[in-house]
C-alpha cells in the first residue's frame, strides 16, 4: 500500500547532495520538468481559474500566459530540482509499497498453482532487474541496498503463431483389427490459409474433428475424446492460447481487458468454460482462469479453447509440453488411445487439493488423501503431467556393484518437488538405507518394483536381468540396446508388449542438447589404473595364472597406492617404479591421428592401449587379430574404457565377453610377440561442447587478494599488474589463433572462440586447461618484465577457468557488455573507497560504512568535493578494461557488409571452405597484429567497424605508415 497522508507528512525531506549535482538521467529530468511545470502552471495567480475557449476568452488567456511566463524563471527550475531531490525518500517508500503488493500477488499465484514458494532462479532474475534510483552514472551494485522499481501487471493475447514443425509430424493410426496400420502425415490435415492481416489459427495442424472431438463427458460437463485408435506418442493437439496472463501485482485487473479484447467467438469460447469460485468476490474471468488455466512458465497462465476442456485423471493417458518458442501447448498420448476414449491429463493426486482448487471430488481411484496438498511445491500441482512416484531400483546389479542411480540429495530434491520416492533396500549400495530414509524416502524390499502401479517411474543404473516378461512401467536406465548391442531386440520388444516406456540415460539430453548423465573422469581413471596393475601382473606371473578378482576402493588415493606397489613389484625396483609412475610416456591420440584409418601399427608397438572414444557409427578398426599376430608386437594389455563389447561397430573386434569384478580380464589367444593376455573395460564419455555455439573461456585469479597484498600492488589499481595480465592474454591469443577476441578486468580474462571453432573437437576440458595453463605460464614468465625489483616466491600465482556457451551473437555481446559494466561499477567503488582511506584518513571499516547505501552520484560527489578527483579523467583502462583482438582495417560506418547473427554464422563444415582458403585465412590471422585497446564494447559501433570479430573472416591487413 502507498503511504497514507499522515505517513507522508512524517517522511523527512532530504537535502541536495551538493550545490552542483551530477546530471540526471533523461527519465529523471522528465520528472523534474513535471515538477517545474506544475509550479508554473499552478502558481497562486492561476489557482481557481479555468479557461477552455481561448477565442472567446482571449484576454483572460493572455493574462494567464503572462502570469505563467512571469513564473517561468531559473529560480523555479532550481526549486523544482531541489524538490525532486528532497522527495527521494518518498519515492522510495512508494516503490517499496508497490513491491509489497507484487509479492502478495505472487504469493497468491504460487499458492493457487502449487508452485514453489521460493524460486531461486526467479529471485536471481528479479534481483538483476531491480535497480536503485540513479543520480547520474551507473546503478549502485552493493548487496542489500537495491531499491526495487515498481512492477505492473502485464498480459498478452495470442491466437497462434503458425507453428509448423521443421520435420513433418507423422501419426500412426491403428485400426481395431490391430493388423492394418495407416500413416497420416499431419501436413495433409486441414490447414488454414490466411493473409498477413488475418488472425493465425489456434490449432496448426488442425486435429479437431480429425483425431479428436469435444463431446459431453458423464459427470464432468464437456471433455475431449479420441475419434479413432491412436498409437502412443502421437501429437493429438498443438494449440495456441486464447489468453496468456501474467499476474504480477497491478491494482487493476488486466485479465478483463484481455478477455474483452478477444473476437466475439473466442470470447464466447473463453466464457463458456467451467468456473469454480473459491471466493465470492472472485470475478468470472478470474475463476475461469484458475479452474482451466495451464502454467506456461514463470508466473504466466494460459487458457486454451480445446486444451482447457481436457478433464482430469490421476492415471492420465496424455502429457503436455509448453513450447515457449512457438507459443503453443503440445499434447501427446502416453498410451494407446482407443476410439471413443476420453483424453485426460493429471491436475494433481490429492483429493483435498482437487476439491479446494477445482471444486470436484475425484473418483478415478488413483488419487490419495495424504498426497501433496495445493500448498506444496510438487510438480503435480503445476499440472506438468509428470508422474509423482519414483522407485529407485537395485534389481539386476552386478556383483560388487556399489553405484546408485539416485543419491540421497537427489531423492530429497524430488521429494521437496512433490514426488513420492521409494528406494529398494540394499546392503551393497554406496549409500546406506538410513541416508535415504532420513530425507523422507520410503524403503521397500528388493525386486518389488514389478508389482507397483504402472504410473510409477522405475529408475535403475544398468540394464535389467535378461527375462521375458513384458515391461509396463516407464524405465530410466542405461539399457545398452540402441547401438545394436547383443540382445537389443529382446530388450526393446519387452516395452511395447507391456505398454512401457524406456528412457535410456545414454541418449537423454537437456535443452542445450547435452547429455544429462554420463560416466566421466573416474571411469577412465579406474580403468587405466587397472590396466597398469594388469601389465605389472604379467611381468611376475605365468600366462596360465589369471589376474585375480578386484574390489572397490574407498577413494582414489588408496587405489594409487596399490597401483604403485604393483608396478614396483613388476619392475623389481621401487625407484624405477616411482619414476615410471610419475612420468609414464603416454602417447595422446585424437581424431586427427586416427583419421587415416586403422589398424594402427603404433598401437601394437605400445605396451598398453587405452580406448576412450564415444562410438556412434562404423569406423576403421584400431586393432584386429591380424594386426596383433605380428612378431614385433609389444602390446599386452587393452583397456577398453568405451566398452562397446557386443556393438557390431566395435573398433576392437578381438573380444566379445564383458568383464566383471570377479573376472576383470579376458585372455585373447594370439600368435607372435608377447601374449596379449588381457584388457580392461571401463566407461568414459568426452565432454564435447555443443556445436554452432560461441565458446567463452573465462580465467579468474585464485586468491589474488592475498597475492596482491603480498607483492604490495598499488590501490585501487596497479598499472603494472594490469599490463602483465594483458601481456599474458596476448601470449594466449598468439598461441591459439582460433581466439577471436578477449576482454579483461582486474584478475580475470574472457577468451572468445567463434561458433565455427573445432579446436580440440570442442572438448571443454582441453580448451579450458590449455588456456589456463598457457595464461598462468605466461604470467609467471613475464613477471620480471613488469616487476623487475620483486622476485616471485611460493605460493605462485594460479588461475582457474570455466567454459560457457552462448547460442547467439546477442547473447555473446550481452556477456561482454555485462563484464564492461561490472568493470565500471567496481572501479568507481574501489576508487572512492581507497581515496577515503589513502587521502581521507579513514580505516577500511569506516570507509565501507561511509559508502554503504551510496549511489554512483554520491561516489562521484565524494571524489570531486573532498579530494578534487574528477572520475571522468581516470585512465580508460581502469574504467573500461582491456579488449584484445587481431587488428585489420576498420570498416567505415554505413559501409555495406555481411549481416552477422546466429542464423548466418556457419560451422566450418557448413561453410565448405577449401583447404586452400582455410590456409589463406590462417596466414592472414598470423600476419595480423594483436592489439590491446581500452574502448567501449557495449555500443554497436565497435562491432560494426570490426566485422571480422563476428564473421571469423579475416579482414584486410592495414598498410604500415
N, C-alpha and C positions, 0 to 999 in steps of 0.2 A: 504494500500500500504506500501511496505517496505521503509525505509528511503532512500532518494537519496544519491548520492555520496557526494554532498555538505552538506547535512544534517548529514551524518555520520561523516564528519570532525568536525562538531560542537558539537557532542556528547562527553561530558567530559569523561576522563578516571578516574575510581575510584581507590582509594588506596587499599592496602591489609587491611583487617580487623585487622590483627595483624601479627607479625612475626611468630607466632605459631598458625595458624588457626586450627579449628577442622577438622577431616576427612570429606571428601565429600562423597556423595552417589556414588554407582557404576556407575550410568549413568553420573554423573558429572565428575568422574575420567576418564571415557572414553573420554569425551570432552577434558579434559586436555591432555590426551595421544595423541589425534589427533593434538592438537596444537604443542606438543613436536615433534611428527613425522614430521610435516610439517617444523619445524625449522631445523631438522636434515637432512631430505631428500632434502630440497631445500636451502641448505646453498650456500654461494657465489661461492664455487668451483664447485657446481653442476648446476648452472644456465646456460641455453643454451645448455646443453649436454643431449643426449639421447642414450640409448643402448637397443636393443631388442633381440640380439642373443649372449648370453654370450659365447657360444662355438666358435664363430667367433671373438668376441671382448673381449677375456679373460683378456688381460692386462688392457684395459680401465675399464672393470667391476671391477677388483680388485682395481684399483685406486679409483673408485667411492666409493666402500665399505670402503676402508681405510679412505677416506675423511669423509664419514658419521660417521664412528666409532670414528674418532677424535673429531667430534662434539657431540657425544652422551655422554655428561657429566652431572654430577649432576647440574652444573650451568644452563645448558639448561633446565633441568627438572624444576628447580626453576623458571627460566624465563617464561616457559610455564605456570606454575601455577599462577604467577603474572599476566601474560597476561589474563588468564581466569577470575581472579578476577577483573581486570581493565575493562573488556568489559561487566560487568554485566548489566550496563545501556543500552548498545547497544542491548543486547539480549532481555531486557525488551521491548524496543521500537519495536523490530521485532514481539514479541508476541502480543503487542497491535495492531500493524498494521494487523496482521492475524485475530485478534478478530474482528476488524472493518469490514474486508472482510466477516467474517462469519455472522455478524449482517446484512450486506447488503443483503446477500443471503437469510437469514432467513426472512427478511422483504419482499423481493420479493416473497418468497414461501407463506407467510401468506397472502399477498395481492392477490396472484393468487388464492388460495383456500378459501379465505374469512375467514381465521381463526382469532381469537382474536389477536390484536397487542400486548397485554400484557398477558402473560401466567404465573400467579404467581407460580403455581406448577412447571412449566418448569424452570422458573428463579431460583426457590429454588433448583431444582436439579442441574442446571448448577453451582450455587454458591458452592454447596457441591463438585462438581467435579473439580472446579478450584483450583489450588494450586500455591502458590508463589514458586519462585526458592529457594530451601533449601540449606543451607550450614551447614549440619550436624543437627542431631536431627529431630524433627517433624516440619511440616509446621506451620508457624505462623497463628494465628486464628483471629487477630484483624480485626474488621469490617472495610470495606472501603480500606483495604490495600492489598487485594489479587491480585496477578498478574496472569491473565488467561493464561493457556498454549494454544498453537495453536491447533485448531480443524480442521481436514481434512474431506473431503467428504468420505462417505462410501456407499457401496451398497452390496446387496446380491441377488443371483439368486436362485429361488426355483422352483421346479416343483411339489410340493405337498409333504405331509408328511404321506400319507397313513391313512388319517383321517377315523376312524370308530367310530361312537358313541357307548358309553358303553351300551346303550339300543337301540335295533333295531328301526329305524325310520319307521313309517308306513304312507303310503299315501292313503287316501280315495279318490277314483276316482268316480265321479258321472256321469252317462250317461245322454243323452239328455231327456230321458223319466222321469227323476227325481224320479224314483221309484227304479231302480236297482242300488245298490252300491256294489262295489268290494273293497277288501282290498289288497293293494300291499305292500309287505314287501320289503324295499329297499335292504335288504340282498340278494334278488333274482335278483336284477338288475345286468347287466353285470359288472363283476369285472376284473381288470387287474391282471393277475398272473405274477409275476416278480421275478427274482433272486435278490440277495443282491446288485449286481452291476448295475442293470437296473435303469433307471430314474423312480421315483414314478409317478403315473398318476396325471394329473392336476385335474381331477374330480373323486371323490370317495365318494359315489357311482356314477356311470355313468348315468346321466339322459338325456344327449343329445341323440336325436332320440328315446327316450323312453317317456319322459314327455314334452320336449321342442325341438325346432329346430331353426336353423338360416336360415332366408329367407329374400327376398327383402321386404323393407318397403317403401311405397309410399312417395316420397319426403324426405326420411331420409337415403337412401342407404340401409344398411342391418339392421335387427333387430332380436329379439328373440321372438318366438311365441309358444303358448301352442298347443301341439299335441292332447289334449283331455281335457274334463272338469276336473278341479282340484278344490277341496274344499279349503276354506281359511285355512291358517296356514301350508300349505304343503311346505316342503323344496324342492324347484324346481331346485336349483343349489347350489352345495357345491364345490367351486373351489379354487385351489391354484394359486398364481400369476405367470405370466411369468417372471416378473421382479419386485422386490421391491427396491425402490430407495430413499435414504435419502440425500437431498441436503443440505450440511452443510458448504459450503464455500470454497471448493478447487478451485484452478485456472483451472486445467484441468477438463474435463467433463468425469467422470467415467461412465455416462449413455451409451455412445457409446461403451465403453469396455464391459459393461454388455450385451448390445444387440448383439454385435458381437460374444460374447461367447456362445450365445444360439445355440442349434442344428439348422440346416438349416430350418427344417419345422416349428419350433417355432419362429425363426427369421422372417420367411416369414409371419407367423400369426401376429406378432407384427407390422411389417411394412405395413401390408395390412389394418390396422385400419385407420379411418378418422383422418386427421391432419388439424388443424386450426392455422395458424401462426399469432400471434399478432404483431410480429416484423419481418422485412425482414431478419434480421441476425439470427433468431432462427433456430436451426437445425431441421431436420426432426424428429429425435428421441425425441427431447425435445417437439416439437409441438404435437406429438402423445401422449406423457405422459401427457401434460397439457390438451389435449382435451378428453382423455379417462380414466385418472387415478382416482383412489379412494383413499381417505385419510384412512390410516390404523394405525393411532396413531402417536403422536409426530409430526415430520416433514417428515414422510415417506409417499410415494405414491406408488401405485401398479397398474400394468396393467394385465388384465385377458384376456384369449383367447375368452371366451364366455361372461363373465360378462361385459366386456368393450363394447360389442356390444348392450347392452340393452339401448334403447333410452329414452328420457326424456318425462315426462308429469307432469304438475303441480298438477294434480289429479292422482297420480300414483297408481298402483294396487299392487306394490311389495315394500317390505322393505329389507334392507340388514344389516348384522351384521358381524363385523370382529372378528373372533376367533383367538386371538393372540397366544394362547397356541398351537392350531393345525395349525396355519399359513394358514387359509382358510377364504374366504368370503362366508357367508351363505345367500342365497336369499330365501325369503319365501313370498307368496302372501297374501295380506291383505284381498282381497275379492275373491269370487269365480271367477275362470277363465273359460271362455268358449273355446271350441275347435276353434283354429284359431285366438284367441285374442292375440294382441301383449302385451308383458310383458314390463312394464315401471317402471322407478324409478324417483325420484324428484331431479333435479340438483339445483333448486333454483326458486323463484317465480317472480323475477324481469326481465322484458323484456330487460332492459338495461344491466343487469348482464349477461344474457344468450347471448346477442349479442356481448358483449365485450370479454367474455372469451371462448365462444364456437362457435361464428360465425354464429348463426342462429336466426331467429325471431320466437318465439313460438306462435303458433296459437291454442293452446289447449283450450283457454278460461278461464283457471284457474289462469293465471299469471296477474300481475299488473304492472303499470308503476311507481307506488310510493312505490313498495316493497323494500326490502333490496337490496342495491347495492352490487357489488362484493367486495367493500372495507369494508363493515360492517362485524361484527363478528357473524352473525347469524348462527344457526345450519344448515339452508337451504343451505348456501354457502359451508359448509363442506360435503354436499351430504350425510347426515346421514339417509335420508328417513323419518325424523321426520316431523310431521305436524306443520306448522308455526303459526296457530291461536289457541288461548286458550280462552275459555269462562268460567268465574267464575260464578257459578250458585247459586242462592239463593232459587230456587223453592223447595218446599217440606220441608222447615224448620219448626221446631216445634215452638209453641208459646213461646215467650220469649227467643228464641234461639239466642244468640249473637255471637256464634263461627263462624269463617270464614275459608273456605278451603284454601284461598290464603291470604297472608299478603301483604301490600304494598312493603315490602322489597323483597319478593319473586317475586312479579309482576315486579318490576324493573329489577331484575336479568334475568327474562325471556325476557323482552323487550330488554335489553342490548345484550342478546344472539341471537336476531333476530326474536323473536316471536311477533306476534300481540296479545295483551291481551285485551279482552272485559270483563268488570265487570258489572253485573246487579246491578242496584241501590237498596239500602235497607236502610230504616231508623233505623233498629234494629241491624244491624251488629256492632260488637265491633269497627271496623274501619269506619271512615266517608268516604263517597263517594269522598270527596275532596282529601283525602290522596292517593287514587288510581289515581285520575286524575293528581295529581302533579307529579307522577312518570312516566306519559306517557300512562296510560291505558285509553281505551275508555269506557265511561259509556253508558250502554244501558238499556232499560226498562226491568222490571222483566218479566220472563216467555217468553222471546223472543228466548231462546236457541233452541226451537223446530223447528224454521224456518231458522236457519243458515245453510250454506253449510255442506255437510256431512263430509268434511275433517277437520272440526273443532273438537277440543278436549273439552269435557264438563267436568269441574271439579266441584264437589259438595262435601258436607261433609257427609250427611246421605242419606239414601235410598230415592228415588223419590216417589211421591204420587202413590197410588195404582190406576193405569189406565191400559187401554188395548192397546193403540196404539203402533205399533212397534217402536223400537229404532234404529235409523240409524247411530248414531254417536259413537265415542269412549268416554266412560264414565269412569271417575276416581272418586271413592267414596267408602264409607263403605256401602256395599249392603246388608249384613246380610242375605245371602242366601246359602252360601256354607257349612253350618253345618246342612242343612235340617231344618232351621227355618220355621215357619209357612208361607205359601205362596211362598216358594222358587221356585216352578215350574213355577208359573205365572211370577215371576220376570225374571228368566233366559230365558223363552221362548220368551220374547219380543225382545231380541237381535238377534237371528238367523232369526226371521221373518223380521226384518228391515235391516239385514246385519251389525248391530252394534257390538261393542266390549265392554266388561266390564273388567276394571282393578280394582279389589277390593283392597282397601288400606290395608285391614287386612292381605292380603296374598302377597303383593308386598315386595320383599326382594332385598337387594343390592348384590354386587358380593361376599360378605362375608356371605351371607345367613341370614343377619339381617333385621328385618322389617324396612321399610323406614318411616312408620308412625304408631304411637300407642298412645293411651291415657295413660298418665303417672301418676305421683305422685298426682297432684291436683285433678284428678278424684276420687281417693280413699280418699283423704283428705276431699273433699267436701261431699262425701257420708258418711264418718264416722262422720263428724260434724252434718250432718242432722239426723243421727241415734241418736246421743246424744240429739238433740233437741226433737226428737220424743219420746224418752224414758222419758224426763222431762215432756213433754206434757201429757203423760199418767198418771203421778203421780198427776196431778192437774185438770184433766178434765174427765168427764164421758166417757165411751166407745162409747156412741152414738154420741159424738161430734168429727168429724174427724179433723185430723191435717190440718191447713189452707194452702192455696197456698203459694208458695215461689217465690222469685225473685232473680236476680243475685246481687252479691256484687262487689263493685269496687276493693276490694283487700281482702286478707285473714285476715288481722288484724281486719277489721270490722266484718267479719264472726266470728272470735274467740270471739269478744266482745259480739255478740248476743248469741252465744252458752253459754258463761259463765253466762249471765243473765238468760237464760232459765233454765240452770241446777241449778242456785241459787234459782230460784223460786220453782223448783221441789223439791229441798232438804230442802226448808223452812229455810235455814241457809246459808248466804253468805260465812262465814268462812268455813263451811263444803263443800260448792260448790268449792271454790278455792282449797281446799285440794284435793277434788276428781278430779278436772281438772288437777292439777299438777302431781298427782300420781295415775292415773286410773289403776287398777290392770288388765291389758290386759294379756291374755294367747296367746302366739305366736305359732301357729302350722304350720308345713310344711309337705312335702310329707312323711317324716318318721313317723309322728304321725298319718297320715291318711292311712298308708299302710295296716293296719289290716282290713280296710273296715268298713263302717258305716251301719246303722245310729249310731251316737256317743252320748252317754248319757252326755258326758262332755259339748257338745254344748247346750243341753236342760237345763243343770244346770247353764248356764250363763245368764246374763240379755240381752246382745246384742251380736249378731253373725254377723261378717263382713266376707263376702266371696269374696276373691280376686284371685281365681285361673284362669289360662288360660286353658279353656276346649277344648280338641281336640278329645276325644273319650269317650266311655262309662266308667264311674267309679261308685263305690257304692255310694248310696245317703248319703249325710251328715245328713240331717233330712228328715223326711216324716211325713205324717199325723198321722201314728201310733205312732211314737216316740214323737210327740207333744201332743197327747192325754194321757198324764200321769199326775197323781196328784201332783208329785213333781216338775213339770216344773216351772222354773223361767224365761225362755226365753220369751221376749215380743216384741223384735224388731229384724228383719233380714235386714241387709244392704247388698244387692247383688251387689257388685261392678262389678262382671263379667257379670251380666245381660244377661244370656242365657235364656231369657224368654220363647221362643217357641221352644227351642232346645230339641229334644226328649231325649238327654242325660243329661239334666239339673239335677245336683245332689241335687237340692232343689225343688222337684216337688210338691210344695204346692201353686203355683200361676201360672197364665198364662197371666196376664194382665200387660202391661208395664205402668209405672208411668209417670206423666207429671208434669210441673211446677204448673198447677192449681190443680192437684190431685197427690201430691208427695208420697202418701202412699195408700196401698190397704189393707183392712181388710181380715183376714183369720179366718174363723169360726172353732174353735177347742173346745174340751172338756177338762176339768181338768186344774188345775194350773191357773195362771193369763192369761187372754185372750191375745193370740198373735195378737196384734191389727194391727201392720203394719211393713213393712220393706222398705228398701230404696235401690234403684238401682243406680249404677254408673259404671264407666268403669276404669279399670286399667290393665296394662299388665306387666308381670315380665320382668326385664332386664337381660335375660339369655345371657351368653356369648356363642359363637359358640363352639360346641363340637369338640374334637380332635384338639385343638389348644393350644399352650403354652400361659400361662397367666402370665404377668408381672405386679405386683402392685408396682408402684413407689411412694415413700413417699418423700416429699420435705418440708423443714422447711419454715414457714411463718414469714417474717420479721426478718430473722436471722442476717442481717447486724446490725440492731438496737440492737438485743438481744446480739450479740457478743460484741458490744461496751459497753452495759450496764454492762456486767459482766467481762469486760476487758480481753477478750480472747487474748492469745499471737498471734502475727502476724509473719510470714504468716500462721503458723499452731500451734494450741494448742493441744498437745498430749492428755491432759486430756479430752478435748471436743470430740476428735475423739474416744477415748476409751469408753466414755459414749455412743456415737452413736452405737458403736459395741456391747456394753453390752445390750442396748435396742433391737437391732436387734436379738441378741442371745435369748433374752426373747421371742420375737415373734416366732422364729423358734421352741423354746421349747414348746410354747403354741399350735402351728399349725404344726404337723408333716408332713402335706402334702406339705410344702415348701421344695423344693429340693436344692436350692442354693440362696444366697443373695449376693449382691455387693453394697458397699457403698463408697461414697466420700463426703467430706465436710459435708453439711447438708442434703444429700439425701441418700436414700437406695432403691434398687430394689429387690423385692422378687419374685421368680420364682416358679410357680406351673406347674407340669408336665401336658402334654396334656391329660392324662387319669384321671386327678383330677375331682372329682364330689362333692367337698366340697361345702356346701350351694347350691347344684344343679347348681353350676357355675353362681350364681347371682352376677352381678358386684357390686351392692351396698353393699351386705353383705360382700363380700370379701374385698372390699376397706375399708369400715367402721371398720370392725373387725381388720384389720392390722393397720390402722391409729390410732384407739383408743388404741389398745394394745401397740403400739410403743410409743405413747405420754404418756400413763400412766407409762410405764416402764422408760421412760426418766426422768419424774418428780420424780418417786420413787427412782431411782438410783442416782439422782443428788448429794445428800450429800456424797455418797461414793467416788465421784471424785472431788467435790468441797466442802470439809468439812468446809472451812472457810467462804463460801459465802452462804447465805440463799436465796432461791428463793422468789421472790415477784411479784405481778401483774405488768404488764401483764405476765402471764405464757407462757412458750414456746408452740407453736402449730405447727401442721403439716397438710398438705393436701395430697391427693392421687388421683391416677387415675389407671385404668386398661387398659392394651393394650394387644392385642392378636397377636401372631406370628404363622403362619401356619407350619413352617418347622424348623428343627434343625439349618439349616444355618442362617435363619432369627434371631433366638434366639442368636446364637453365634455372629452374626454381631452386635446385640444390645449390648451385654456385651462388645464386643471389642470397640464399639463406646464410651461407658462410661469410659473405662480404658484409651483410647486415650485422652479423654477430661480431665481426671484427670491429666495426664502428662502435657498437654498444659497449663491448668490453674495453676498448681503448679509451673511450670517454670516461668510463667509470675509473679505470686504473690511473689515467692522467690526473683526475681530480683527487682520487684517494692519496696518491703519492705526493701531490702538491700540498695537501693538508698536513702530511707528515714531514716532508722534507723542508718546506718553506713555512708552513703554518705552525709547526712545533707540536702537533698533536701526536699521540701514540696511535697504534693500529686500532685499538678498541674505540677510542674517541673519534677517529676518522670514520670508522664504519658506522658509528651511531650518528654522526653528522650527516652522512649520506643516506641514512635509512629513510625511505619514503620520498626521496628527491626525484624530480623529473629531469629530463635531458636539459631543459632550460635552466633548471636550478643549478645543475653542474656547470653549465656554461657561465652562468652568472657568478658562481663561486670563483671560477678560474679568472674571469675578467676583473671583477670588482675587488677581489682580495689580492690576487697575485699578478694582475696585468698580463695574463696569458690569453691570447686570442686563439681558441681551439682551431679556427679555420686556417691558422698559419702553421699548424703542426705538419711535419713531413707526411707526404701522401702514403708512404709505406706503412706508417703507423695507423692511418685512418682507413686505408683501402686494402691493405695486404699486398701480396705479390702474386702476379699471374705470369706463368711461363708458357711459351709456345714457340713454334717454328715460324720465323718471320718471312713473309713474302710481300709482294707489292700490294698495298692497300687498294681496295675497290672503292671508288668514289660513290657517295650516296646517290641513289637514283639509277645506277648502272644496272642494266638487266642481268639477272643471274638466276641460276637454278634455285627453285624453292626447296628448302631443306626441311623436312618434317619426318614424323615417324612412318609415313606411308611411302615416301620416296626413297628413304635410305634403304639400301640393299645390302645383303651379305655378299661376301666375295664370290660365292658360287652363283648367286643370282645375277650379279653384275656381268659375270662371264668374261672377266679380264684375261687377256692372253698373258703368257709368261713374259713376253717382251714388254708389254705395258706395265705389268707389275714390277719388273726390274727397273724400268724407267722411273716409276713412281718412287721406288726405293732410293734410287740415286738422287732424285730431286730432294727428297727428305733429308738425305745425308748431307747435301750441299747447303741446305737452309740453315741460317744462323738461329740458334736458340737464344731468345731474348727474355729478359725479366723486366716487367713493367708494373706500375702501380696505378691502375686505371679503373674506371667504373665498368664493371662487367654486368651490371643489372640492366642498363639501358640497351635498346636494340642496336644502337649504332655500333657498339663494339663487335657484335656478331655479324652485322650486315657488311661491315668493311673487311671482315676476315672470314669469308665464306668457306675457306678450306677447313676451318675448325670443325664444322658440322658435316661437310660433304666428304671429308677424308681424301679429297683430291688435291694434291699439292698445287700451290699457286705458282706465280711467276717470280723467279729469284730477282730481287731488286738489284739494280745496277749500282756498282760501287762508285762513290763520288771521290 
